[in-house]
Structures are given as structure tokens and as C-alpha cells.
Amino acid sequence: MTTAVAGPASAGSRPEVRVAGGALRGSLESGVAVFHGIPYAEPPVGGLRFAAPRPAASWDGVRPALSYGPPPPQSDGLGRDPSSQDTTGDDWLTVNVWSPEPDPAAKLPVMVWIYGGAYTIGASSRPEYDGAHLARDGGVVVVTFDYRLGMEGFAQIAGAPPNRGLLDQVAALEWVRDNIAAFGGDPNETTVFGESAGAGSVAALLAMPRAAGLFRRAIAQSVPGTFFSPQLAADIATTCADELGLRPTVTDLSTVDPALLALAGDTVAATMTARAQRWGQAAHRSILFAPVVDGEVLPATPWQAMAAGSSREVDLLAGHTRDEQRLFTALTGLLGQVTPDQAATALQVFAPGPDGARRYRDAYPDAGPDQLYELVHSDWLFRMPTLHLAQAQVAGGGRVHLYELAWSAPGLGGALGACHGLDVPLVFGNLTNGQPAMLIGERPTSEATALSARMRTAWTTFATRSDPGWPAYDSARRLTQVFDTTSLVTAYPEERSRLIWQDHSFPPLLPGLDVR
């Protein structure tokens, strides 16, 4: 039920709306009404530390909504834009809204963004997540928000509900349901979309009973296959708490400075590869946090739940980039430097089944160490989990459209290919600030601008009528939209990898190496 009503829009550049908590004053930027830093839940501090989110308190008068809220606790300097926000304070759980028409009569589609960052870093204030282009060009209301990360949001802590970061996301979607009409949005036409850990969050929401009915459509961009078992999550949380000489309990951790918890997590993450025998594949990729398949908040993995029909009423758009791993290979200094031993280890650890390494070598007979290393990492972490999510949606009786981004990023002389994260600036249309500039270059080419426009149109059209402009995916034809300089619809292009992984189920990660 929508409880928000319109407030009187003030003249000039200060639009006003009234939501359930009170009146808000935003700004007008290039024809789009913008509202930043609106609380959707109480600050999770003090007695609410590590608790499920509680609805935000109301306020008197007109609340300025002109600046982003502080980012959730995380590593210093990561995921933050100090020039554009106040990084102090504990009001981490806030939303931001961009609307081309803040009038309840407008009933525009709504797109709610969940950022990525390995469930450890990120902030809605990053310039690449500015929703103005999507709102203005697509005629949609765009919402972004912050949620708890790392130890605060995903650690398995005794006395605290699991998956608090996911519960924050549900609370933000409930806020959208109850308030977005005041900004011109239609709560019955909500699309949730996200990339990387944000796409993993979207997948989790599709499997969560608490999220049922909060969105009609979903877009999952590069879904990670990393969901933790309670055993693995508990062991990692114990190790992080040990860094502070504490136990992973609410009693021990609730008075610890959040920055110290983030630092403890960083310390453990830096030594994870030495714990491979203990934590298996997660340690090999230094993955410290992920949604936990706890049986209650998240009853099953997304692939299991969706194949059983959990999201058949939600239309899905899913896809990945062609060269997902390339960015990480470059960041670790291995681009063009992978040795045969490193490739062999990657195949042994990440290829599915006892003969996975041989199957990769047979399927890609001309591939050298660099290509094999990138293929198996790309497939394990993003490409095959995304494909299997689409297949699970079909198996459960739902509808899904599949895509692959194959356009090579011009940044770094084109060495990054169609790497992980390249889709984000293209979808938002923010091509020149921060990480987008590294991927696309300081001056976007006409090719980049045109591709961005095509992807924005596809995303907003899907959010409007569940049709991004190409046929739905099915198990027979496997039709996929390939975005490139010249885009086309074809059979799923990564067929060799699909066959290698066709019998894998992406179960929750367990301690040790016996997870394949």
C-alpha cells in the first residue's frame, strides 16, 4: 500500500515532496528532480548494531535532501567519493531518487539499483551511479541506496540475524513501495537491478520469501556464483573476530568501532590464499563475505529456488561481459604473464568435476596459459552463474532475456577487453568519471556513446514493458543479445563453456577444497 502523498512542489530549483516520514526538499538538475540521503531505516548503531533494519523515524519541518548520506563502514578510501559527500556520521541506510516528473499522477516505472563491491566495499554516492541520464532519457524514476557491507552486513555473528545486508535491501525496497509514488513512480512497476555483488543480491532477492512482491522485474548483470554455507561463513567470521581478540558475537562486537571491524576483515583478506586448504575456492579468490544460505532469510541458493519457481512471476534480464576476469588479471599484474603452473592450478581449483581441467583443455585446444586462466576464472565467478540463473528461471516457469557484452573497453589501449564492470557506465550513461574513465578513456568515442544509448534504451524499455528488444531465452535456441559495435542476436556465444558446466549446480561454498 502506498502511504506517500505529494507535497507542494516549490518554485525554481528546490522541488518538494512529502513521504511517510515527512517533507523533503531536493534540487533540480538538468530537468531532473534529485533527492539525496533520505533515511529508509534507523542508523544500525547502539542497540540496533547488527540488528535487522528498523523503519526510519519521522521528522518535523522540511528535511533537506541535497547530499548523499555517509557510506557504510568499509576500507578507508574504497567506494567513497569524499568530494561529494559527508563521510562522517552513522546514518548509513539512506536512499537517493532521480525523477523526471515528481508528480504522483505520473506513475512512471521505477528502477532500483544495488551496487557491487564483493559485499565489502561500495557506496551509492559514486559518480558512475548517478541516475540522471537513465531518469531523463528513459522516463523512469531511479533509486539508489546504501546497505551494510562486510562484517556489519554479512558476517555470521551469534545473536544477530544472518544476511543483514540483504535485509537492508528488502527494507529499502519496502521504502520504495510505500513512498515512491510521491516522486512520480509507480510502485507496481518496480525493477531491481544490480551488477557483480549487486547482481548476486538481485539473485538472492529472487530467492527470498521476504522480498516477494516488492518488484515486478529484475536485471542481474554479472551474477557471482559465490554463496556461502553457514559453516564457511562462521569460520571466516571467527577468524576476523580473532584479529581483535574477540568472539563473533553481538556481545563482543557491538561496541567495536566499525572501522576496526573493516580493518580486521582487510587483514584476513590479505592472507586468505594461505588458508586455501581451510576455506577452499573462496580463499583462492580472497572472497571474505557473501550471502549465506542460512535456511531462513535465504532458504536456498538462487539457482535452486528459481528452478523451483520462486521467481516465475518476475521477469528477468540477465547477462555478463565476455572477458569478466580480464580486469582482475590486470589489477594483479598477471596480464600476459600467467605461467603454465598458474593456469593448471586455476583449472584444478575452479573447473567443475573431477575431469574439468581436461575438459577445458579439450574444448579450447589452442588456448595458452593466459586464456585458460581467464576462461576458468570468468566462468566460475560470473559467466556460468549468470547463464545458470537464466536457465533456472526458465526451468521454474519464468521469462528471461539473456545478453553478453562483447565490446572491448578502449581504456589501457584496449587490453581490458569486455571486462568486468564495463557494463555499469554504459548502462548509466556516465562515461567520464572515476572508474568509467579508466575503462572507456577520458574522451568517450562516438562508438561508446552509441552503445551506451542502446543499452540504456534496452534497460529502460525492459523496466517499462518487460521487453528489452530481443527474444526471450529458451533451452532450445538459447538466443542471446550480444552488445558490440555491431550488435546481434545469436545462439549463446560461450557454448564450449556452457557444455563444460552444464551439470554443475552452484551449491553453497563449503570449507575445504571438496566443493566441486
N, C-alpha and C positions, 0 to 999 in steps of 0.2 A: 504494500500500500504506500502511495506517495504522500508524505506528510509536508513536504516543502511547498511553499507558495511564493509567488513572485513578490518582490519588493519594488518600490518605485525606482525606476532607472533614472539616475541623476544626469544632468546635462553635462556635455563635454566629455572628458576622458576618464571619468570616475563612475562606471556603471555600478549599480547596487542591486543585490538580490537578497531575499530572505529565505533562509533554510531552517531546519528544525531547531538548530542551536541559537539562531539569532540573525541579525542583519550583517551583510558583508559588503565591503566596498573594494572593487577591483580597479583595473586600469583598462584602457582601450589602446591596443597596439595594432596598427595597420588594419583596422577594421575588425579586429577580433577582441572580444571581451576576455580578459585574463584575470584569474583569481589564484593566488598562491598561498600555500601554508595554512590551509583550513584543517583544523583538527577533526579526525574521524574517530579517534579513540583517546582515552586519557593517557597521559605520559606513563609508560610502563616502568615506573621507578618507585622507590619506597616500598610500601606494602603491595604494590602491583608488579614489582620486579619478578620476571619470569612467569607472570600470570597470563591467563587468556585476556585478550583486549577487552576493555570496558568502554561503553559509549562515552563520547566526549561530553563534558559539561556545557551547559548553555552559557551565554554571555549577555551582558546588558549593552545597550547602545549599538553603534555600528563598528564592527571589527574590521580594521584594515587587512586586506588580503593582497598585499603588494610585494611580499618577499617570501622566498621558499623557507620552509621550516628547516631546522638543523638536520643533518644527515644522521642515520642510525650509527651507533658506535661501530668502528671498524679501524683498520690500519690507518695510521696518520697519512693524510695526503691522498689516499686512494679513493676514487669515486666521489671526490669533492671538487667543488668549484668555489674556492674561497672568495673570489672577486665578486660573486653574485649572490652570496648568501651569508647568513649569520650561522657560524658553525658552533655556537655555544647554545646551551640550553638542553632540556631533555624532552621537548615536545617533538619526538621523532615521528609520531604517527600522524602524518598530515597528507592531504590531497591537494592537487592543483588542477584547475579547469580552464580550458580554452573553448570559447563558444562564439560562433559567427552570428548567433541570434539569441541572446539571453532572454527569451520570452517563453513562458510555459505553453503558449499556443503553437510554438514552432514544432515541437515533437520530432526533433532530429535524432538520427541514430547516434549511439554513444560508443566510443572506443576507449577501453580502459587498459593502459599499458603497465606491464610488470617488467622491470629492468632485470638484466642478468648481472653476473659477477661472482659465479661459483658459490652462491649463497653466503658470501663472505664480504664482498665489497659492493659498492654501488650507491647511487643517490639520484632521486628524481630531478635534482637541480642541474644535472649535467646538460650542457648546451645541446648535445645531439638528441635529447629527449624533448626539446621544445615542441609543443603541439600546434604551433600557429599555422604552418603550411598544411598539415592534414586538415585542420578545422576549416581554414579558409578555402582551400582548393576542393576539399571533399564534401563540404557541407555537413560535417559531423561535429559533435561535441567530444573533445579529447580530455581524458582524465589520466593523470599520472599520480603515483603515491609512493611513499616510503614504507618499508616494513622491516622488522627486526632481522638482523643478519648474524652469522657466526654463532658464538656461544649464546648470545641473547635470544636468537630466534630458532636455532636448530640443534643445539646440543641436547643430549639426553640427560636431563637433570632430575634427580629424585625429588619428588614433591612438586614438580612443575608439569603442566600438560606438554606432551610432545608436539613438535611441529608448530611452535608458536608463530614463526614467520608465516606459515600458511594460514593460521588462524587470523593473523593481522590482515592478510589478503582477503579473507572472507568478510572481515569487518569493514574493509574499505569498499567491497562490492555491496554490502548491505547499506553503507552510507550512500553509494551511488543510487541504489534502488529507491531510497527514501528521500533523496534531495535533488537528484539531477534534473527533475522537471523545472526547478526554478531557474536553471541555466539554459533552458530550451531543449533539453534532452528527453528522449522517450525511454523510461526505464525498462520497457518491454522489448526494446530493440538494442540491447547492450551486447557488445562484442568485447571479450577479454583477449588481449594479445601480448606476447612477450617473446624474448629471444634468449637463448642459452639457458641459464638458470631461470630466467623469466619464462621460457618455454617449458622447462621442467615443472615450474609452478603451475602453468596453464594445464599441463598434463595431469598434475596432481589434483587440481580443482575439478577436472573432468571425472575423477575417480572418488571424490569426497562427497558423502551424503550432505554435509553441512553447506556445500556450495550449490546444491541442486536448486534450479530455478532462478539463480542470480544472474545468469547471462544466457542469451539465445544462441550466440555464435562464439567461436574460439579460433584464434590464429596462433599456431605454435611454430616458431622459427628456430631451427636447430635444437631439437629436444635432446638433452643429455640422458644417457641411459643409466645414470648413477642414482639409484635409490638404495638407502641403507637398511640393513636388518637392525633390529634393536640391539643385538649383541655387538655388532660393529660400532654402532653409534655410542653405546655405553662405554666401550673400551676406549674409544677416542676421547670422549668427554672426561673419563677418569684420568687419562694422560695429560690433558690440558689443565685440569684442576691440580694435578700433581705439580705442575710447574710453579704453582703458587703455594704449595704445601697444604692444599685443601682437598676436601672431598667434593664430588659433583652433586651437591645437594643445594636446595634453596637456602637452607640454614647457613651453610658455609659461604655461598657465593653472593647472597643478596646484598651484602654491604661492600662488596669489592668494586672498586672503580671500574666502569665498563671499559675504559681504555686499557686497564691492566689485563682484563679478560681477552681483549683483542690481541694484545701483545703476547699473552700466553699461547693463543692459537697460532700466531705467526711463528713462534719459536718451535712449536711442534710441527707445523707445516714444513719448516725448513729442514727438518730431519726425517721426514716421512719415508723417503726412499730407503733409509736404513732399516725401516720397520716392515719391509715387504713381506717377510715370512709371517709376520703377525697380522698385517692388515691387507695383504693381497693387492688386487688391482687398484684399489683406492690409493694405497701408498705409492704405487708406481707412478701415478699421476698427481700425487700430492693433493688429493681431494679430501679435505678435512670435514666438510659438512655437506649434507644432502637431506632431502625429505626422508623421513623414517617410516617404513611400512609397519606401523605400530598396532594395527588391527582395530583401531577406534577412529582417530582423526583421519588416518589414511588406512582404510581396511585392506587394500591390496595395491599392487603396482598398477599404474595406469593401463598397461597392456592387458593385464588380467581383467581388471574391472571393465574396461571398454569393450573387450571381446565378449564379455557377459552382458553388455547392453547398457552400462551405466550412463553413457552419453549419447544414446541413439537419438535423443530429441535435440541435441546441439549440433548445428552444422559446423564443420571443421575445415580450416585451411591449414595445411602443414607443409613444411619443406625445409631444405637445408642448402648450404653452399657446396660447391663441388670440391673445394680444397680446404675443408674445415681445419685440418691440422696445420696448414702452412704458416699461419700467424704464430702459433706456439713454437713451431720449429725455428722460426726466425728469432723469436724472443729468447730462446735458449741457446742461440749461436750455432745451431746444428744445420742450418740451411745449406745444402750441398756438401755437408760434412759427415753424414751418417755412415758409420762403418758397417761392414757385414755382420759383426757381432752384435751391434746395437739393433740392427734390423731383425736378426734372429731372435734376440731377447724379446723384442716387441711382439713378434709373431707368436712366440711361446706363451707370453703372458696374456695377450688380448685376443688372439684368433679363437673362434668358438670350437669347442670339441677337441678330442684328442688328436685329430688329424687336421686341425685348422691351418697350421703353418704350411703343411704340404698342399692343401687346397689353394691357399693364396699363391704359392709358387707355381702350381699347375694352371691356375686361372690367369695369372699375369706372368707368362714365361719370359717376357722381355724386360721385366721390371728389375731395376737395380736396388741397392740398399735404401737409397733415399725414397724412392717411390713406394716400396713395400712398407717402410716405416710409416710414411704418411697415410697410406691406404688403410692399414690396420688400425691406426690411431683414429683417423677420421671416421671409419666405420663403427668402431667400438663406442666412441664417445658421442657421436652426433648423427651420422648419416643413417645407420641401420636402426637406431632407436626411433628416429623420425619416421622412416619408412614403416617400421612395425607398428607405430602408433596409427598411421593411416590404415594399415591392414586390419588392426584391431577394431577401428571404427567401422570398417566395412563388415567385419565378422559379427559385430554386435548389432547390425541393422541400421547403422547411421550413414551419413553422407559426408564425403571428404573430397577436397580438391588438393592435389599434390603439385609441388613445384621444386625446381632446383635452380639456384643462381649460379650461372657458369661464366659470367662476365668477370674478367680479370681486373683487379684493382690496379690503377696506374701508379699508385704510390710505390716508392722504393724501386723505381724502374720496372715495375710490373712483376717483381719477384714474388709477391704475395699471392698471386693468382686470385681465384674466387675464394678468399679466406673467410674464416670465422669472423662474424661481426660486420662484414661488408654490407649486409642487407639492412642494417639499422639506419645508417644515414640515408640510404636510398629510399627507404620506406617513409622516414620522417621528412625528407627533403632538406635536411640540414647538412650541407656538404662541405663546409669550410672551417668548422671549429673543432678543436681538440682532436680526438682520435680520427674522426672523418677526414681531416686534412692529411693525416699520415697515410690513410688508405687511398684517398681519391686525389690528393695533390692540393696545393694551395689555390689553384685556379681550376675548378671543375671544367672538364671538356663538355662540348655540346652533347657528346655521346653519354656522359654520366648524367647530365641534366635530363636528357630524354628518357633514359632508363629509369631514373628516379620518378619522373612523372608517370610512366607506365605502371610502376609498382605501386605508387600511391593510389592511382586510379583503381587498380585491382583490389587493393586492401579496402578502400572506402566503398567500392561497389559491393564487395563481399559483405561488409558491415551493413550495407543498406538492404540488399536483397539476396544474400547467400550465394551469389554467383560472381566469381572473380573474372569471368570471361573465357573460361576454358572448361571442357567436360569434367565431370566428376571422375574420381579414380575408382576402378574396379579391378578385381583379381584376374580378369581375363586380358583386357587390353593394357592395363596399367598406364593409362595416359597421364602425362606429366607436362606441365608448362616449364620450359627451360628459358630462363631470362638471360639474354645475352645481347650483343649489339644487334643481331637479328634474332628475335625470339621465335620459338616454335613450340608446338605441342607434339610430343613423340612418346613412344614407349619409355618407361622409366630407364634413364640412361646408365645407371650403375648396375646393370644386370649381373655381371660377374660377381660382384659383392653380394647382391641380393641372394644369389643361389648359395653362396658360402654360408650365409647367415639365416637361411630360410627356416631352419629348425630350432633356432635359438629363441629363448623365451624372456630374456632380460629379467631374471629374478633379482630380488634384493641382494646387495653385496654382503657377503659374509666375511668374517675374519679368515685370514689364510688365503692360499692360492687355489683352493679347490672350489672355485666359483664358476667355472665354465661349463 
